[in-house]
Amino acid sequence: MSEPTAQQIREYARQHTQQQTRQHFGITRKQLLQAIGDITLRKPWHDPDVFIADLRKFKNNVPLLAKYYGVSESSVYGRKRRMRMPNLRKAWGKKHDAYIVMHIHTKSAAEIGKHLKRTARAVYERAKNLGITYKSAMGYTNTMLASDLQTSTSQISTWTEKNGLPYEQHSSGHRSYDVEAVYQWLEAGNILRLGNIEHCSEDYQALHAQAMQDYVGALELETYGFIATAHTQALKQFVVGRMWGFGNVYKRSDIYDYLTLWVPSMKVKPLPDETWFAGLIAAFHSQYIKTSELAAMIYRETVAGGLYRQGLPRPVKPGIHSRAEVIAWLQASGKHPKMLEGLTNGK
């Protein structure tokens, strides 16, 4: 087989990994780099085994791996997320452990993590595995937590005393926080309390984005024409907490059924989450029907009078009937076949 030309090597390398290219042409890495020069290689993402092997070869150093692939760092991070391996970490070595032991009493976990190129949370977990004492308290101090959440220690104290942030009180008088317990507290909607989420780690930013999908504030509900303050007693049991910029916060799934009943009084084109509101509208039409629509189906017969005496179920709220209850009554009584036909056809 004749020696490949630089042009042939470049064309093949654009569609394959460097390792595959070297094996195909039987050349060394030095010969490959001389042939491809400064061209940008497109690395195929379809081989997860090669990607994992490359991650380990570069010791999970994303910038170096991105440079090796000729792609952006965000592309590599995106590939890791799609493969559900965002927490692939470098192994802890003796030098790493020694650094933690030496500096844990004088530096914050964030500072140690920056030096070791790890997250603060990884440092906390590693220190815990090593059985290291953090200053006067064991575990995660309010100073460390404030640093991670980009807030003040006084704010941490407020959340602890007034908003249920879990902690452990030590005999020394100091408080400490369990990493997992704090994460679960944030996951329960409290991540929305953070005012500088853009300065927090990617983990917390992702958690905040998910919370925006799972929770809704009273101020957002007002954009749909639903005034939560007028339903204080009914919604009281569903309040997760009161947060700046949101008002009372509720889990969307908890108040979905209640909001569905009030769709007729809300706006037709709401903001900012039209998709979520469209789901409410669809749920209303599948579960309920207006009294006025029932009257129209039977050609203006007075619903409030004659039909109630005939056994029509009472409305679940003024002007709103349960579609299932009305259909069951019509089927049992055999009355008003046109109304039954209209309801069963989804009108």
GIQUI-V240006 format. One record per backbone hydrogen bond with DSSP energy under -1.0 kcal/mol. NH is the residue of the N-H (numbers start at 1). CO is the residue of the C=O. E is the energy in kcal/mol with one decimal. If there is no record, write none. Layout:
# GIQUI-V240006
((NH | CO | E) (NH | CO | E))
This chain:
# GIQUI-V240006
((9 | 5 | -2.1) (10 | 6 | -2.5) (11 | 7 | -2.3) (12 | 8 | -2.1) (13 | 9 | -2.6) (14 | 10 | -1.5) (15 | 12 | -1.3) (21 | 17 | -2.3) (22 | 18 | -2.5) (23 | 19 | -2.1) (24 | 20 | -2.3) (25 | 21 | -2.1) (26 | 22 | -1.5) (27 | 22 | -1.5) (32 | 28 | -2.1) (33 | 29 | -2.6) (34 | 30 | -2.1) (35 | 31 | -1.6) (36 | 32 | -2.5) (37 | 33 | -1.7) (39 | 36 | -1.7) (51 | 47 | -1.8) (52 | 48 | -2.7) (53 | 49 | -2.2) (54 | 50 | -2.4) (55 | 51 | -2.3) (56 | 52 | -2.2) (57 | 53 | -2.2) (58 | 54 | -2.2) (59 | 56 | -1.3) (60 | 55 | -3.7) (61 | 58 | -1.4) (62 | 60 | -1.2) (65 | 61 | -2.3) (66 | 62 | -3.0) (67 | 63 | -2.0) (68 | 64 | -2.3) (69 | 65 | -2.4) (70 | 66 | -1.7) (71 | 66 | -2.2) (76 | 72 | -1.2) (77 | 73 | -2.6) (78 | 74 | -2.5) (79 | 75 | -2.1) (80 | 76 | -2.2) (81 | 77 | -2.2) (82 | 78 | -2.4) (83 | 79 | -1.6) (84 | 81 | -1.7) (85 | 80 | -2.7) (88 | 85 | -1.3) (97 | 93 | -2.2) (98 | 94 | -2.5) (99 | 95 | -1.9) (100 | 96 | -2.1) (101 | 97 | -2.6) (102 | 98 | -2.1) (103 | 99 | -2.0) (104 | 100 | -2.1) (106 | 103 | -1.3) (107 | 103 | -2.5) (112 | 108 | -2.3) (113 | 109 | -3.0) (114 | 110 | -2.1) (115 | 111 | -1.8) (116 | 112 | -2.5) (117 | 113 | -1.0) (118 | 113 | -3.0) (123 | 119 | -1.7) (124 | 120 | -2.4) (125 | 121 | -2.3) (126 | 122 | -2.4) (127 | 123 | -2.9) (128 | 124 | -2.4) (129 | 125 | -2.1) (130 | 126 | -1.7) (132 | 127 | -2.3) (137 | 134 | -2.1) (140 | 177 | -1.2) (145 | 141 | -2.5) (146 | 142 | -2.6) (147 | 143 | -1.9) (148 | 144 | -2.2) (149 | 145 | -2.4) (151 | 146 | -2.3) (156 | 152 | -1.7) (157 | 153 | -2.1) (158 | 154 | -2.0) (159 | 155 | -2.5) (160 | 156 | -2.1) (161 | 157 | -2.6) (162 | 158 | -2.8) (163 | 159 | -1.3) (165 | 159 | -2.0) (168 | 176 | -2.7) (170 | 174 | -2.8) (173 | 170 | -2.2) (176 | 168 | -2.0) (177 | 140 | -2.6) (182 | 178 | -2.6) (183 | 179 | -2.2) (184 | 180 | -2.4) (185 | 181 | -2.0) (186 | 182 | -2.4) (187 | 183 | -2.4) (188 | 184 | -1.2) (189 | 186 | -1.0) (190 | 185 | -1.1) (191 | 186 | -2.0) (192 | 189 | -1.6) (193 | 190 | -2.0) (194 | 191 | -1.5) (199 | 196 | -1.9) (200 | 197 | -1.5) (205 | 201 | -2.1) (206 | 202 | -2.6) (207 | 203 | -1.9) (208 | 204 | -2.3) (209 | 205 | -2.3) (210 | 206 | -1.9) (211 | 207 | -2.0) (212 | 208 | -1.9) (214 | 210 | -1.7) (215 | 211 | -2.5) (216 | 250 | -2.9) (218 | 248 | -1.9) (219 | 246 | -2.0) (221 | 217 | -2.0) (222 | 218 | -1.6) (224 | 221 | -1.1) (225 | 222 | -1.5) (226 | 221 | -2.1) (230 | 227 | -1.6) (231 | 228 | -2.0) (235 | 231 | -2.3) (236 | 232 | -1.1) (238 | 235 | -1.9) (239 | 236 | -1.2) (240 | 249 | -3.4) (243 | 247 | -2.3) (246 | 243 | -2.0) (247 | 243 | -2.3) (249 | 241 | -2.9) (250 | 216 | -3.0) (252 | 214 | -2.4) (255 | 251 | -1.4) (259 | 255 | -2.7) (260 | 256 | -2.1) (261 | 257 | -1.0) (262 | 259 | -1.2) (263 | 260 | -1.3) (265 | 262 | -1.1) (266 | 263 | -2.1) (267 | 224 | -2.7) (277 | 273 | -1.8) (278 | 274 | -2.5) (279 | 275 | -1.5) (280 | 276 | -1.3) (281 | 277 | -2.2) (282 | 278 | -2.2) (283 | 279 | -2.3) (284 | 280 | -2.4) (285 | 281 | -2.2) (286 | 282 | -1.4) (287 | 283 | -1.4) (288 | 284 | -3.2) (289 | 321 | -2.1) (291 | 319 | -2.1) (294 | 290 | -1.7) (295 | 291 | -2.2) (296 | 292 | -1.8) (297 | 293 | -1.5) (298 | 294 | -1.1) (299 | 296 | -1.3) (300 | 295 | -1.7) (309 | 305 | -1.5) (310 | 306 | -1.3) (312 | 307 | -2.6) (316 | 320 | -1.4) (317 | 320 | -1.3) (320 | 317 | -2.8) (321 | 289 | -3.1) (323 | 287 | -2.4) (326 | 322 | -2.1) (327 | 323 | -2.3) (328 | 324 | -2.4) (329 | 325 | -2.1) (330 | 326 | -2.5) (331 | 327 | -2.5) (332 | 328 | -2.0) (333 | 329 | -2.5) (334 | 330 | -2.1) (340 | 336 | -2.1) (341 | 337 | -2.6) (342 | 338 | -2.3) (343 | 339 | -2.5) (344 | 340 | -2.6) (345 | 341 | -1.4) (346 | 343 | -1.5) (347 | 342 | -2.7))
